[in-house]
Amino acid sequence: MAGIKLPPEDSDVSQAGRQVAAGDLISDDDRSIAADSWSIKSDYGSTLDDEQRHADAAEALSAAGNRAASDYSSDKEEPDPEAVSSMLGFQSYWDATYADELTNFREHGHVGEVWFGADVMATVATWTKNLCLEVSQHHLPNHVDNANCLPVGQPEKDLSSWSVLDVGTGNGMLLQELAKLGFSDLTGSDYSEGAIDLARSLADRNGFSNIKFLVDDVLDTKLDRKFQLVTDKGTLDAIGLHPDGPIKRIMYWDAISELVASGGLLVITSCNSTKDELIQEVEAFNQRRTSASQEPETTVNQDTGRDPRFQYVDHIRTYPTFMFGGSVGSRVATVAFLRK
């Protein structure tokens, strides 16, 4: 399956090398670890028309000084908008990709591409499990406010009680890993119907028919529930590769905040953003929410009336790292945020 190519593991690789150039399509033989498919075709809700949503996000981006999500880091040069977009930002690309993968599964039983590699997937699943147990028992780092955490329960029952949503689930293999670790209320969504067909087929074949899969667009979701754990493995990366990536990423945060339950967790795995960049992007979202709630004549519903926002909890520290520009970074970042 096609994907975003990671930089070589040497110390002289620049972070800019992690970006995919416009039109620099990756061949079938060169497909590698990448962003899971997810929607960038619509915006962050269904109460406004598309033009208004786009205008709102553009205004927020302008108010932030035109700082795109991909240029928060001080050691990066200002990116050329055309240089960080590619066909991987379009649904048509992923529909074609998953059509091929579904054919390969039916003819040869192939699982398809495991995004970021099997080792990263296993690490994310195990680390997420342990973090959920810590949240359930209120054993969080000192910098995290435990007041809004989920109620304390019995450790052996904690995981089975967690509702989990994997956005841009692709072939759904991350959910299978989480099921092996004790999670049982599992849902995977993707805007590509081919991805969902593949995920269902793999889950049924491997004995995980209890996992629910549905075609849904995270930026125009039809889901009417919130989840205690939402995972994103490459979805935000794919959104950032759209020609309107900076605006789409602003829309993403508005959308994802409505899917995570209060006291729940959002776990993002990315190969195009560092841990610090993701934290700064969340802080920018929090600031936009605060500013919006202070504006006159602002209307918010009961659920968002307290200005819901995310707080950094922790990140995976065991990924291989490299040095660039005096800073230490890793080729993959997994960061968890607590939904306030």
Residue, then its C-alpha position, 0 to 999 in steps of 0.5 A: m500500500a502507498g505511504i509516506k516514506l520515512p527518512p533514513e536512520d542516520s543523524d544527518v537527515s533533516q526533518a524536511g526529508r520526512q515530507v512528501a513532495a507534490g506529485d512525488l507519487i510512490s510506486d506500488d513496489d515502493r509503498s511503505i509505512a504511511a498515514d492510514s486513510w482518512s477523510i479530507k474531503s469534507d470539514y468539521g461538522s454538518t451544521l454549516d455548509d462546506e464553504q462556511r467551514h472552509a472559511d472559518a478554518a482559513e480565518a483561524l489559520s490567518a489569526a494564528g499568523n499563518r503557522a501551519a501544523s507542519d511548521y511549528s518547530s523552530d528548527k524548520e524552514e518555512p515550508d512551501p505549501e506545494a512541497v508538502s502535499s501529494m496524492l495521498g491527501f485525496q480519497s480517490y488515491w486511497d479508494a484505488t489503493y484499498a481496491d488493490e489490497l482487497t483484491n490481493f486479500r481475496e486472491h492470496g490472503h494478504v493482510g496488506e500494508v501494516w502502517f508504520g511497521a508491525d513493531v511500531m503497531a505492537t508498541v503502540a498497542t501495548w503502550t496504549k493499554n498500559l496508559c489506559l490502565e493508569v488513567s483508570q487508576h488515576h496513576l497519571p504524571n504529576h502534570v496531569d489534572n486527574a479531576n476529569c479522569l474516568p472513574v476508578g474500576q477493577p484493573e481486570k475489568d478496566l480494558s473491557s469497559w473502554s470504548v475504542l474508536d480507531v479513525g482511519t482504521g485502514n485494514g483494522m490491524l491495530l484494533q486486532e492488536l488491542a483486542k488481543l490485549g483485552f479491549s472488547d468495545l472496538t470500532g474502526s471507521d474509514y472513509s474508504e469503503g474498500a478499507i472497511d471491506l478489507a478490515r471486516s474480512l481480516a477480522d472475520r478470518n482472524g476470529f475478531s468478528n466482534i470488532k465493528f467497522l463502518v464507513d465514516d468521515v471523521l470530518d463529517t462524522k455520522l457517529d452519535r457517540k463519544f469514545q473513551l479512547v480514540t486512536d489515530k495512526g497516520t490519519l492526521d498525516a494524511i490530512g496534512l498532505h492535502p493541498d489545503g493541509p493546514i486548514k484541514r488540520i484545524m478542522y481535524w481538531d474541532a472534529i476529533s474533540e467531539l469524538v473523545a469522551s470527557g476524561g478519555l484519551l486521544v492517542i496519535t501516531s505520526c511520522n510527519s510531526t514530532k512530539d513537540e509539534l503535536i503538543q504545540e498544535v493541541e495548544a493552538f487548538n486550545q487557544r482557538r477554543t478559548s478565544a471562541s468562547q470569549e467572543p460575544e454572541t458565541t453559541v455553544n451547546q451544553d457539551t461544549g459549553r465548558d470549552p473542551r480541550f486536550q491536555y498532554v499526558d505522555h508519549i512513547r519514549t522507546y522509538p529510535t532517535f536521531m539528532f538534527g539541528g541540535s535537537v533529538g527526534s524520532r522517525v515516529a512519534t506517538v503522543a497521548f492527550l487527555r480530553k478535558 
